[in-house]
Amino acid sequence: MITARPDPAIAPPPPAEAEAALLALHGVSKAFGAKAVLDQLELNVGRGELIGIGGANGIGKTTLLRICAGLIAADAGVVWLAGLHPRRDRAAFQRRVGYLAAGDRGLYARLTLRRHLELWGRVSLLSGERYRRAIEGTIDRLALRELEDSRMDRLSMGQRQRVRLAMAFMHEPDLVLLDEPLGSLDERGAELLRRCLAETTGRGGAVIWCAPQIGTEAAFDRSLLLADGQLHEASR
């Protein structure tokens, strides 16, 4: 007999201990072919928390972030963000997420910085005064004013990284997911990033920062290690 695979869009609610969390992952598993990447993973993230997750290259950190962002579905388990399901409540879920992928993807060479933010504001479903305020505030927050009319192919790698960070934070998401955010940033860029982290957690949002090593790059509330498909407390 062939057993039907459960539909994650009608998954059961998270356990009682996860109901108060902003983000809750319960029993999350993911495999690619015969390779299991996540195995019954558990994670509860509260409002105002900054979580650092370390782990070797290829261990599954990016897969975990993409599941948290609702970009890919887990093979098993439950994911909730502020009571929203990534498939059943897709538009509302996506409005509440900011995501920075590793590397330098997501930019268009011939578009200016301002045009990128205008485009991203529309993608993020901002409108009216909030749309305009988000663009101007983000330009100032990440010290991009002098670059706003520059095309992406005229910017340095560090400047492009600040643009990508601007796109992740500009719509004031409840949850910001960062995959190796310090890439190409100088100390000024790193300090601007830390200010964005403080603003996000200060208004009750949460941030998950993934990188091979988690140290003192930011004021992490918890440092975790992804290994063998599960999260463990990282040694200090």
C-alpha positions as CSV (number, residue, x, y, z in Angstrom):
1,M,0.0,0.0,0.0
2,I,1.3,3.5,-0.9
3,T,0.8,6.0,1.9
4,A,0.0,9.5,0.8
5,R,2.5,12.2,1.9
6,P,0.9,14.7,4.3
7,D,0.1,18.1,2.8
8,P,2.2,20.7,4.7
9,A,-0.4,23.3,4.0
10,I,-2.8,21.6,6.4
11,A,-0.1,20.6,9.0
12,P,-1.1,20.5,12.6
13,P,-0.4,23.5,14.8
14,P,2.9,23.7,16.7
15,P,3.2,22.2,20.2
16,A,2.1,24.3,23.2
17,E,5.6,25.4,24.2
18,A,6.1,27.0,20.7
19,E,2.8,29.0,20.7
20,A,4.4,32.0,22.3
21,A,7.4,32.1,19.9
22,L,7.6,34.5,16.9
23,L,9.1,31.7,14.8
24,A,8.5,28.0,15.6
25,L,10.0,25.0,13.8
26,H,8.9,21.6,15.1
27,G,10.1,18.3,13.9
28,V,11.5,19.8,10.6
29,S,13.2,17.4,8.3
30,K,14.7,17.8,4.8
31,A,16.6,15.5,2.5
32,F,18.0,15.9,-1.0
33,G,17.9,12.5,-2.5
34,A,19.5,10.1,-0.1
35,K,21.2,12.8,1.9
36,A,19.4,13.9,5.0
37,V,20.2,17.6,5.7
38,L,17.7,18.4,8.6
39,D,16.5,15.7,10.9
40,Q,13.6,16.4,13.3
41,L,15.0,19.9,13.9
42,E,13.4,22.0,16.7
43,L,13.8,25.8,17.0
44,N,11.7,28.5,18.8
45,V,12.7,32.1,18.3
46,G,11.2,34.8,20.5
47,R,10.5,38.4,19.7
48,G,13.5,40.6,20.3
49,E,16.0,37.7,19.9
50,L,19.2,37.6,17.8
51,I,20.2,34.1,17.1
52,G,23.5,33.0,15.6
53,I,23.8,29.6,13.9
54,G,27.1,28.2,12.9
55,G,28.2,25.1,11.1
56,A,30.5,23.7,8.4
57,N,30.0,24.6,4.8
58,G,27.3,22.4,3.2
59,I,25.9,21.3,6.6
60,G,22.4,22.8,5.8
61,K,22.4,26.3,7.2
62,T,21.1,27.8,3.9
63,T,18.5,25.1,3.6
64,L,17.3,25.9,7.1
65,L,17.1,29.6,6.3
66,R,15.2,28.9,3.1
67,I,12.7,26.8,5.0
68,C,12.3,29.6,7.6
69,A,11.7,32.0,4.8
70,G,9.0,29.8,3.1
71,L,11.1,29.5,-0.1
72,I,11.2,25.7,0.1
73,A,9.0,23.3,2.0
74,A,10.2,20.8,4.6
75,D,9.7,17.2,3.9
76,A,8.2,16.8,7.4
77,G,7.5,19.0,10.4
78,V,5.8,22.3,11.1
79,V,6.9,25.9,10.5
80,W,4.9,28.9,11.9
81,L,5.7,32.6,11.9
82,A,3.5,34.8,14.1
83,G,0.8,32.1,13.7
84,L,1.1,32.1,9.9
85,H,1.9,29.1,7.8
86,P,4.3,29.5,4.8
87,R,2.0,27.9,2.3
88,R,-1.5,28.4,3.6
89,D,-0.9,32.1,4.5
90,R,1.8,32.7,1.8
91,A,1.4,36.5,1.1
92,A,1.0,37.4,4.8
93,F,3.9,35.2,5.7
94,Q,6.2,36.7,3.1
95,R,5.4,40.3,4.1
96,R,6.9,39.5,7.5
97,V,10.2,38.0,6.3
98,G,13.4,39.7,5.2
99,Y,16.0,37.4,3.6
100,L,19.7,38.0,2.7
101,A,21.1,35.1,0.6
102,A,24.8,34.4,0.7
103,G,27.0,35.8,-2.1
104,D,26.1,38.7,-4.3
105,R,22.8,37.6,-5.9
106,G,19.6,39.5,-6.3
107,L,21.0,42.7,-8.0
108,Y,20.6,44.0,-11.5
109,A,23.8,45.5,-13.0
110,R,22.1,48.4,-14.9
111,L,19.6,49.5,-12.2
112,T,20.5,52.2,-9.8
113,L,20.5,51.8,-6.1
114,R,17.2,53.8,-5.7
115,R,15.5,51.8,-8.5
116,H,16.5,48.6,-6.6
117,L,14.8,49.8,-3.5
118,E,11.7,51.0,-5.4
119,L,11.4,47.6,-7.0
120,W,11.9,45.8,-3.7
121,G,9.4,48.0,-2.0
122,R,6.8,46.9,-4.5
123,V,7.8,43.2,-4.2
124,S,7.5,43.6,-0.4
125,L,3.9,44.9,-0.9
126,L,4.6,48.3,0.5
127,S,2.4,51.2,-0.7
128,G,1.6,54.8,-0.2
129,E,3.4,56.8,2.5
130,R,5.0,53.6,4.0
131,Y,6.6,52.8,0.6
132,R,8.2,56.3,0.4
133,R,9.2,56.4,4.0
134,A,10.8,52.9,3.8
135,I,13.0,53.9,0.8
136,E,14.2,57.1,2.3
137,G,14.7,55.7,5.8
138,T,16.7,52.7,4.4
139,I,18.9,54.9,2.3
140,D,19.9,56.9,5.4
141,R,20.0,53.9,7.7
142,L,22.7,52.2,5.6
143,A,24.5,55.4,4.6
144,L,23.6,55.0,0.9
145,R,22.5,58.6,0.1
146,E,25.6,59.5,-2.0
147,L,25.2,56.2,-4.0
148,E,21.5,56.4,-4.6
149,D,21.8,57.2,-8.3
150,S,24.7,54.8,-9.0
151,R,24.2,51.7,-11.0
152,M,25.1,48.4,-9.4
153,D,27.9,47.6,-11.8
154,R,29.6,50.9,-10.6
155,L,29.6,49.9,-7.0
156,S,32.2,47.9,-5.0
157,M,31.4,44.5,-3.5
158,G,31.0,46.0,-0.1
159,Q,28.7,48.7,-1.3
160,R,26.6,46.1,-3.1
161,Q,26.4,44.1,0.1
162,R,25.0,47.2,1.9
163,V,22.3,47.5,-0.9
164,R,21.4,43.8,-0.4
165,L,21.1,44.4,3.4
166,A,18.9,47.5,2.7
167,M,16.6,45.2,0.7
168,A,16.4,42.7,3.6
169,F,15.6,45.3,6.3
170,M,13.7,48.1,4.4
171,H,10.1,46.8,4.9
172,E,10.6,46.3,8.7
173,P,10.0,42.6,8.7
174,D,9.2,40.6,11.8
175,L,11.9,38.1,11.0
176,V,15.2,38.8,9.2
177,L,17.2,35.9,7.9
178,L,20.9,36.6,7.2
179,D,23.2,34.1,5.4
180,E,26.8,35.2,5.9
181,P,25.9,38.9,6.1
182,L,29.5,40.2,6.7
183,G,30.6,39.2,3.2
184,S,32.7,42.1,1.7
185,L,31.7,44.6,4.4
186,D,34.3,46.9,6.0
187,E,34.1,47.9,9.6
188,R,31.7,50.8,8.8
189,G,29.4,48.5,6.9
190,A,29.5,46.0,9.8
191,E,28.6,48.7,12.3
192,L,25.7,49.8,10.1
193,L,24.5,46.2,10.0
194,R,24.7,46.0,13.8
195,R,22.5,49.1,14.1
196,C,19.9,47.4,11.8
197,L,20.0,44.4,14.1
198,A,19.4,46.5,17.2
199,E,16.5,48.4,15.5
200,T,14.9,45.1,14.5
201,T,15.1,43.4,17.8
202,G,14.3,46.6,19.6
203,R,10.9,46.8,18.0
204,G,10.1,43.2,18.7
205,G,11.4,41.5,15.6
206,A,13.9,38.7,15.5
207,V,17.0,37.9,13.5
208,I,18.7,34.6,12.6
209,W,22.3,35.0,11.4
210,C,24.1,32.1,9.8
211,A,27.8,31.7,9.1
212,P,30.4,29.0,9.4
213,Q,31.7,30.5,12.6
214,I,29.7,32.5,15.2
215,G,31.7,34.6,17.6
216,T,31.5,38.2,18.7
217,E,30.4,39.7,15.4
218,A,27.1,40.8,17.0
219,A,25.4,40.7,20.4
220,F,23.9,37.3,20.0
221,D,21.3,36.2,22.6
222,R,21.9,32.5,21.7
223,S,24.7,30.8,19.6
224,L,23.7,27.5,18.1
225,L,25.6,24.9,16.0
226,L,24.0,23.0,13.2
227,A,25.4,19.4,13.0
228,D,23.9,16.0,12.1
229,G,20.7,17.6,11.0
230,Q,19.9,19.2,14.4
231,L,20.7,22.4,16.4
232,H,22.9,22.2,19.5
233,E,24.1,24.8,22.0
234,A,27.4,26.2,20.8
235,S,30.3,26.2,23.2
236,R,31.5,29.6,24.2
